[in-house]
């Protein structure tokens, strides 16, 4: 009887520990490497600025999120900007577009766009861009999800000299079975320390798709 009680106590402690660990797991941004180290990047040697994209289109990568964004038609893409110049680069007025192979222009989703889709989800009838099994979709936005969205989105307004800024962009790719194939990403509106606009950046997503698997 004593042994049974001890065993039960141990099991309860282990279960409680696991539940606490699971409940306390918060979103953590992946460590941003220099932009030039990502396969899909565009480097401007004259301006010494590099912009890179790292799509989270596979289940193992996307598992850092608590939300399966593919279930609601969104693809998270990590945007990384490295400034190797000696002046601060302003990002306050960026214009960013993902242009698919059929020339569909997609702007990054806002927080409200994500909340709206999460609150009023619609099951997609097209193949998911991420290899997740489709589960039951629930129309709720809890505090944990809000924190995850707010903490993961690219929000930088500047990149200091010799530094890197990173964050996620979420693109609505619902209805597009292979959104990255043949797609290009354009970024413009970055300004140097004198207020002059940098040349626009163009990144072919095929660079990511054709990169060797590590």
C-alpha positions as CSV (number, residue, x, y, z in Angstrom):
1,X,0.0,0.0,0.0
2,X,2.8,2.4,0.9
3,X,4.7,1.5,-2.3
4,X,1.5,2.1,-4.3
5,X,1.1,5.6,-2.7
6,X,4.8,6.4,-3.4
7,X,4.4,5.3,-7.1
8,X,1.2,7.4,-7.5
9,X,2.9,10.4,-6.0
10,X,5.9,10.1,-8.3
11,X,3.5,9.8,-11.3
12,X,1.5,12.8,-10.2
13,X,4.7,14.9,-9.8
14,X,6.0,13.8,-13.3
15,X,2.7,14.5,-14.9
16,X,2.4,17.9,-13.2
17,X,5.9,18.8,-14.2
18,X,5.2,17.9,-17.9
19,X,2.0,19.9,-17.9
20,X,3.7,22.9,-16.3
21,X,6.5,22.7,-18.9
22,X,4.1,22.4,-21.8
23,X,1.9,25.2,-20.5
24,X,4.9,27.5,-19.9
25,X,6.5,27.0,-23.3
26,X,6.6,30.4,-24.9
27,X,7.6,31.3,-28.4
28,X,11.3,31.9,-28.9
29,X,12.8,33.6,-31.9
30,X,15.3,31.5,-33.8
31,X,18.8,32.9,-33.7
32,X,19.3,35.2,-36.7
33,X,22.5,34.6,-38.7
34,X,24.1,37.2,-41.0
35,X,21.7,37.6,-43.9
36,X,24.4,36.5,-46.5
37,X,24.5,33.0,-44.9
38,X,20.9,32.2,-46.0
39,X,20.6,30.8,-49.5
40,X,17.8,33.2,-50.6
41,X,19.4,36.6,-50.2
42,X,20.3,39.8,-52.1
43,X,23.5,41.7,-51.3
44,X,24.2,45.3,-52.3
45,X,28.0,45.7,-52.2
46,X,27.9,49.5,-52.7
47,X,25.5,50.0,-49.9
48,X,26.8,47.1,-47.8
49,X,23.3,45.8,-46.9
50,X,22.0,42.3,-47.3
51,X,18.4,41.1,-47.2
52,X,17.5,37.4,-46.8
53,X,14.4,35.2,-46.5
54,X,14.1,31.9,-44.8
55,X,10.7,30.3,-45.3
56,X,9.3,28.1,-42.5
57,X,7.6,25.8,-45.0
58,X,8.5,22.5,-43.4
59,X,6.9,20.9,-40.3
60,X,10.1,20.7,-38.3
61,X,10.9,24.4,-38.8
62,X,7.3,25.6,-38.3
63,X,7.1,23.6,-35.0
64,X,8.6,26.7,-33.2
65,X,5.1,28.2,-33.4
66,X,2.1,27.1,-31.3
67,X,-0.2,27.9,-34.1
68,X,-0.3,25.8,-37.3
69,X,-0.4,28.8,-39.6
70,X,-0.7,26.5,-42.7
71,X,-4.1,25.4,-41.4
72,X,-5.4,29.0,-41.8
73,X,-3.6,29.6,-45.1
74,X,-0.5,31.6,-44.0
75,X,3.2,30.9,-44.5
76,X,5.7,32.3,-42.0
77,X,8.9,33.6,-43.7
78,X,11.8,34.9,-41.6
79,X,13.1,38.2,-42.9
80,X,16.8,39.0,-42.0
81,X,18.5,42.3,-42.8
82,X,22.2,42.8,-42.1
83,X,23.8,46.2,-42.3
84,X,27.6,46.1,-42.8
85,X,27.8,49.8,-43.4
86,X,28.9,52.5,-41.0
87,X,25.5,54.3,-40.9
88,X,22.1,53.4,-39.6
89,X,19.6,52.1,-42.1
90,X,16.0,53.3,-41.6
91,X,13.2,50.7,-42.2
92,X,10.2,52.9,-41.3
93,X,8.7,53.1,-44.7
94,X,9.4,49.6,-46.2
95,X,7.3,48.3,-49.1
96,X,7.4,44.5,-49.2
97,X,5.7,42.1,-51.7
98,X,5.8,38.4,-52.4
99,X,5.0,38.0,-56.1
100,X,4.1,34.5,-57.1
101,X,4.9,32.8,-60.4
102,X,1.5,33.9,-61.8
103,X,2.3,37.5,-60.8
104,X,-0.1,37.6,-57.8
105,X,1.2,40.3,-55.4
106,X,0.9,39.4,-51.7
107,X,1.7,41.9,-48.9
108,X,2.7,40.7,-45.5
109,X,-0.3,40.1,-43.2
110,X,-1.0,42.5,-40.3
111,X,-1.7,41.4,-36.8
112,X,-5.4,42.1,-37.4
113,X,-5.3,39.9,-40.6
114,X,-4.0,37.0,-38.5
115,X,-6.4,37.6,-35.6
116,X,-9.3,37.8,-38.0
117,X,-8.4,34.5,-39.7
118,X,-7.8,32.8,-36.4
119,X,-11.2,34.0,-35.1
120,X,-13.1,33.1,-38.2
121,X,-11.1,30.2,-39.8
122,X,-12.1,28.7,-43.1
123,X,-10.8,25.3,-44.0
124,X,-8.9,25.4,-47.2
125,X,-9.9,23.1,-50.0
126,X,-6.4,23.4,-51.7
127,X,-3.3,21.4,-50.7
128,X,-1.5,22.9,-47.7
129,X,1.9,24.5,-48.4
130,X,3.2,22.9,-45.2
131,X,3.3,19.1,-44.7
132,X,1.1,19.1,-41.6
133,X,-1.9,16.8,-41.1
134,X,-5.0,18.9,-41.0
135,X,-6.6,18.9,-37.6
136,X,-9.7,20.5,-36.2
137,X,-9.6,24.3,-36.7
138,X,-10.7,26.4,-33.7
139,X,-11.7,30.0,-33.9
140,X,-10.0,31.3,-30.8
141,X,-7.2,33.8,-30.2
142,X,-5.9,33.4,-26.7
143,X,-3.2,35.5,-24.9
144,X,-0.5,33.0,-25.7
145,X,-1.3,33.2,-29.4
146,X,-1.4,37.0,-29.3
147,X,2.0,37.2,-27.6
148,X,3.4,34.8,-30.2
149,X,2.2,36.9,-33.1
150,X,3.4,40.1,-31.6
151,X,6.8,38.7,-30.6
152,X,7.5,37.0,-33.9
153,X,6.6,39.7,-36.4
154,X,9.3,41.8,-38.1
155,X,8.9,45.1,-36.3
156,X,12.4,46.7,-36.6
157,X,12.4,50.4,-37.6
158,X,16.1,50.6,-38.2
159,X,19.3,48.5,-38.5
160,X,22.3,49.9,-36.6
161,X,25.7,49.8,-38.3
162,X,27.3,46.3,-38.4
163,X,24.2,44.6,-37.0
164,X,21.3,42.4,-38.0
165,X,17.6,42.6,-37.5
166,X,15.1,39.7,-38.0
167,X,11.5,38.8,-37.7
168,X,8.7,36.9,-39.4
169,X,6.4,38.0,-42.2
170,X,3.2,36.1,-42.6
171,X,1.9,35.7,-46.2
172,X,-1.6,34.6,-47.1
173,X,-1.0,31.8,-49.5
174,X,-4.4,30.2,-49.2
175,X,-5.5,28.8,-52.6
176,X,-1.9,28.5,-53.8
177,X,-0.5,24.9,-53.7
178,X,3.2,25.8,-54.4
179,X,3.6,29.5,-53.3
180,X,7.4,29.5,-53.3
181,X,8.0,27.9,-56.7
182,X,9.0,30.7,-59.2
183,X,8.1,33.4,-56.6
184,X,10.1,36.6,-56.0
185,X,10.2,38.9,-53.0
186,X,10.7,42.6,-53.4
187,X,11.7,45.1,-50.6
188,X,12.1,48.8,-51.1
189,X,11.9,52.0,-49.0
190,X,15.0,51.5,-46.9
191,X,16.9,54.7,-46.3
192,X,20.5,55.4,-45.5
193,X,21.8,57.8,-42.9
194,X,21.5,60.8,-45.3
195,X,17.8,60.0,-46.1
196,X,18.6,58.5,-49.6
197,X,16.7,55.4,-50.6
198,X,18.6,52.3,-51.2
199,X,18.2,50.3,-54.4
200,X,15.3,47.9,-54.1
201,X,16.1,44.3,-53.1
202,X,14.9,41.3,-55.1
203,X,15.1,37.7,-53.9
204,X,14.2,34.7,-56.0
205,X,12.7,32.0,-53.7
206,X,14.1,29.4,-56.0
207,X,17.4,30.0,-54.3
208,X,15.9,28.6,-51.1
209,X,14.1,25.7,-52.9
210,X,17.3,24.6,-54.8
211,X,19.7,25.0,-51.8
212,X,21.3,21.7,-50.6
213,X,19.6,20.2,-47.7
214,X,21.7,20.3,-44.5
